[in-house]
C-alpha cells in the first residue's frame, strides 16, 4: 500500500502539471532573439528595432513585367488600391512616388528655407548673394512658375522667394533619377504593416493576401507579371515555419523512435509507461522553470532540449537494468547502491549543458536552464520516486550479445587495441592543425540562402545601397545625434570626392540639427543687406514678376524644424527606416552605396559614437568571438570535470582513465573534420563538450561498476548510449543547420565513447 499511494498521487498530478505548462508558458520562435546579441547599447537597440520597429514592419515588393515589357500604370494604381485595403496594412506606395515629398516642400519646408538651405552656408551664400546670381535666380523662378509644377512653386515662392529651401533637394532629385523609372521592366513598392514583422501569424496572413491580390489583379488585367518580396517579415515567417516544423517533427519522431527502441530493449508496455511518465514530468518542469526565469521559452530551446529525453532516460534505464530482475526490497537497495555513480554522471553532464550558457549564443542560456533543470529533476525522480513506480514480479532483461562480446574481446586483446587507439590518437592530433574554422555566421543558415538571393535581386532594382552596410550614429538625444551626423556628412563628402564612395543617404535635406539651422539662418540674415534686397527686386522686375508679392525677403522664421514635425508629415515614411528614438539613446542610420569599407572606417575612426556597421562583418566578428568563448568553455568544462573526478577517486591515473574514452572520442571526431577539410564552427565545439559530458557518464559507470555485475553495467550503458545517439541523431532530419551540426557531433561522440570504455578502462 505504501508503494501504490505515491504512484497514484504521481499519475493524478501529472495531467495537472502538463496543463499548467501548456496554459502558462509563453513560446517564442524569433530566431534573431535566439542567435544574435549586440555587444554594445547601439547594436542592442538596433536589434530591438529590427524585431519590432519600422525596420521590421516593411516589405519591399517588386513587380517584374519581363524583358522588353513595361509595368502598366493602370495595373500599379489598381493593385496599390487592393493591397492598401488589406487588414493590418498601414500604407503602401511606389518607391519612386514623390507626391508626398513634393507636398511637404510647400507645407513644411518652404517656411524653413533660411535654416535648411545648406550644410556649408559660407560656400552657398557666396554663390547666392551676388547681382548676377540673383538675376539667375529670378529667371529660374519665372521658369519654375511656368513649368507643370508651377502651382507648387507658387506656394513655395510666397514663403521663400529665393527658393533656397529647394537647395538641399537637388541631390534628392539626382538620386531619384538614378532609380529605376516607373515605365520600366520593374516597379517597386514599399508596404508597411501595423504589427511587428515578428508577429508571424499576422504577417503570414498578410503575405498570403498580397500574393492572392497580385494573382487576382494580373489575371483580371491579362498580364503575365512576376512578384518578388523581401523584408524582415519574410525572413521571420520562413524561420518560424522552419523551426516549428523542426520542433514538431523532431519531438514526435524522436519520441516514437525512442518508444520503439525502449520496447525492443525491455519488451514491456508497463515499463514504457513508467519511464515516459517520468520523462513527461521532467520536460514539463523544465518548461515551467525556463518560462519562470526568462518569461518565455524559445522554439529552438524545445528543439535542442528534446535531446534531453535521451539524457534523462539514462537514469531510469540504469535503475531498470539493475533492479528489474530483483524483488521490491532488493530494488530499493540496488538503486541506492548505484546512485552515487548516477549522481556523478549527472553532475558531469550538467557541467556540459550549463556551459552552453557561456558559449556565446544568447539562446543557449535558455537551453542551459532547460536541460539543467531536466537533469536534476530526472535524477531525483529516479532515486526517490521511480523505485516506487516499479511493480510486478522480478524479470531479468536478456542482455544483448554485443554487450557480452565486446568487453570480453577488449579484455583478451587489450594490448593490441590500446596500440591501435594510441596510433589513431597520434594521427588525429597531427591532423588538428589542418582544422578550418567557419568565420561567417551566415554559413550556419544556408537554408535561408534563397531569401538572401531574392533580397539582393530586389535591392539592386531600387537604389544602389549596399544591404547590411551603413554608418551608425548614436547620441543621448536627437540633437546630439544630428550634430554628430553632420560631422559624418562632411567626412563622407571628402570620401565621395576621392572616388571611394559613390553616394550616401542621410537625413539631410529632410532635417538638420537645431544648432546648424540657427547657424544657417544667422549667416543668411547677416549676408542679406539692403543692397542684396535691391538686386533681387531689380531681378524680379526684369522678369516681369510681382515685386509686391515676391520682393520681401523675410527669413526671420523663429522656430526651427524638429524631428516630431517631420515624422508627422508625409516625409515620415521616407526617413523612418533611418532613425530610431529610444528613451536614452537615438540612432541615425546613414545608408551607403558602393564604397571601400577601409576608406569609410579610416575616415570615421576618430569620431565618438560613430561606427561603420556591416551586418556581415558583425556576424563574422561574432563567429570569432563565439569560437573563442567555445574554446574557453570547452577547456573550462573539461577542467571542472577532471577536478570532480579527481576529488572523487583521489587518484590521477583513475581520473584520466575514466575521462579517456570521452576525450579520445572528441579528438577522433575533430581529426575526422580536419581530414575531410570541412569548416567547423563554435557549434561543433559546443557539441564536443556535450559529447564529452555524456561520455564521461559511461566512463564513470564502467569504472565504478557498483552493481558488481559488469555485463549488467555495460548493458545499461548500451541502452543509455542507444537512446542518446537516437535522440541526437534525430536532429539530422531537421531543416535547421545548427541542429544538424549538433546531431552529427554528439551522436558520433557518444557511440565512440561507449565503444572505447572497455578498451581504456579496467573496471572494478
HELIX and SHEET records of a PDB file:
HELIX    1   1 UNK A    2  UNK A   24  1                                  23    
HELIX    2   2 UNK A   31  UNK A   35  1                                   5    
HELIX    3   3 UNK A   41  UNK A   52  1                                  12    
HELIX    4   4 UNK A   54  UNK A   57  1                                   4    
HELIX    5   5 UNK A   73  UNK A   84  1                                  12    
HELIX    6   6 UNK A   99  UNK A  104  1                                   6    
HELIX    7   7 UNK A  105  UNK A  109  3                                   5    
HELIX    8   8 UNK A  110  UNK A  112  5                                   3    
HELIX    9   9 UNK A  113  UNK A  116  1                                   4    
HELIX   10  10 UNK A  121  UNK A  128  1                                   8    
HELIX   11  11 UNK A  131  UNK A  145  1                                  15    
HELIX   12  12 UNK A  150  UNK A  159  1                                  10    
HELIX   13  13 UNK A  164  UNK A  166  5                                   3    
HELIX   14  14 UNK A  169  UNK A  178  1                                  10    
HELIX   15  15 UNK A  200  UNK A  221  1                                  22    
HELIX   16  16 UNK A  232  UNK A  266  1                                  35    
HELIX   17  17 UNK A  269  UNK A  294  1                                  26    
HELIX   18  18 UNK A  299  UNK A  305  1                                   7    
HELIX   19  19 UNK A  308  UNK A  323  1                                  16    
HELIX   20  20 UNK A  328  UNK A  354  1                                  27    
HELIX   21  21 UNK A  355  UNK A  358  5                                   4    
HELIX   22  22 UNK A  363  UNK A  384  1                                  22    
HELIX   23  23 UNK A  386  UNK A  389  1                                   4    
HELIX   24  24 UNK A  401  UNK A  412  1                                  12    
HELIX   25  25 UNK A  414  UNK A  431  1                                  18    
HELIX   26  26 UNK A  432  UNK A  434  5                                   3    
HELIX   27  27 UNK A  441  UNK A  448  5                                   8    
HELIX   28  28 UNK A  449  UNK A  460  1                                  12    
HELIX   29  29 UNK A  478  UNK A  497  1                                  20    
HELIX   30  30 UNK A  514  UNK A  527  1                                  14    
HELIX   31  31 UNK A  530  UNK A  542  1                                  13    
HELIX   32  32 UNK A  547  UNK A  550  1                                   4    
HELIX   33  33 UNK A  563  UNK A  567  1                                   5    
HELIX   34  34 UNK A  572  UNK A  575  1                                   4    
HELIX   35  35 UNK A  576  UNK A  578  5                                   3    
HELIX   36  36 UNK A  597  UNK A  604  1                                   8    
HELIX   37  37 UNK A  615  UNK A  649  1                                  35    
HELIX   38  38 UNK A  652  UNK A  676  1                                  25    
HELIX   39  39 UNK A  682  UNK A  704  1                                  23    
HELIX   40  40 UNK A  710  UNK A  730  1                                  21    
HELIX   41  41 UNK A  731  UNK A  733  5                                   3    
HELIX   42  42 UNK A  737  UNK A  760  1                                  24    
SHEET    1   A 2 UNK A  27  UNK A  28  0                                        
SHEET    2   A 2 UNK A 297  UNK A 298  1                                        
SHEET    1   B 4 UNK A  89  UNK A  94  0                                        
SHEET    2   B 4 UNK A 186  UNK A 193 -1                                        
SHEET    3   B 4 UNK A  58  UNK A  64 -1                                        
SHEET    4   B 4 UNK A 226  UNK A 230 -1                                        
SHEET    1   C 4 UNK A 504  UNK A 505  0                                        
SHEET    2   C 4 UNK A 586  UNK A 592 -1                                        
SHEET    3   C 4 UNK A 469  UNK A 475 -1                                        
SHEET    4   C 4 UNK A 610  UNK A 614 -1                                        
SHEET    1   D 3 UNK A 504  UNK A 505  0                                        
SHEET    2   D 3 UNK A 586  UNK A 592 -1                                        
SHEET    3   D 3 UNK A 579  UNK A 581 -1                                        
END                                                                             
